[in-house]
Amino acid sequence: MIYFFADDHYGTHPGRVIFEHLAPELRARICFTENQWDVLNAGDWSDSCELLILHMIGGSCDQPYPGPLAVAALERYCRRGGNVLLLHGSSAAFWKEEFFRKLVGFRWVRAGDPDGVASSTHPAGPCEVKVAKVRHELKGKLRDVSLPEDEIYTELEQTSPSMILMTADVNGHTSVQCCETVTAAGGKVLSFIPGHKVECTSNPDLIYDIVLLIDYLCKENH
């Protein structure tokens, strides 16, 4: 089972929009929840999890921070080498946990960061997400994505060695938009962060790339 936990991201519902644009046969393999934390917080999902997908920022959007059983389940899942797909700001899904901050590669830094790191930013504007010059098996498969005006996540903190797969040029600087990190247990953590408005999260090229990443991570988990 693929577990996909999302918040509504201030009423834009990006996780739900993405989920609803997936093919029916893929949706049938996914347990999706939005603003409903009973499954995540129960913690027993980790035993049957084929892939964990997050589209949430812990404690934002008037939603509660994940509970202790959820934190323990995530640690257990990562220790056994489980793969994770982090969408948009989900590198801050469990931002209060030191182990999580270290394993996500490039992380969105919230105000009041436990490590005292300056907050990340999200300027607004159109965005051209480009496949990076990188030697990776997804290099010839990922698609460039042209997005209308939206918030663009920038000034992330790198916390672990990562392979950068996609970037965007923002205000004269190159910003990571997709990266892969390998955990100590051999699990893959992929971050894919562009877009939260419906016009972006329903973009066919963005959906194509997300499906490609899901397929890649599910294959890697077998």
Secondary structure as UniProt FT lines:
FT   STRAND          2..6
FT   TURN            9..12
FT   HELIX           14..20
FT   HELIX           24..27
FT   TURN            28..29
FT   STRAND          30..34
FT   HELIX           38..42
FT   HELIX           44..48
FT   STRAND          51..55
FT   TURN            58..59
FT   TURN            61..62
FT   HELIX           68..79
FT   TURN            80..81
FT   STRAND          84..87
FT   TURN            88..89
FT   HELIX           90..92
FT   TURN            93..96
FT   HELIX           98..103
FT   STRAND          106..107
FT   TURN            111..112
FT   TURN            114..115
FT   STRAND          124..131
FT   TURN            137..141
FT   STRAND          145..151
FT   STRAND          157..158
FT   STRAND          163..170
FT   TURN            171..172
FT   STRAND          173..182
FT   TURN            184..185
FT   STRAND          188..192
FT   HELIX           198..201
FT   HELIX           204..220
//
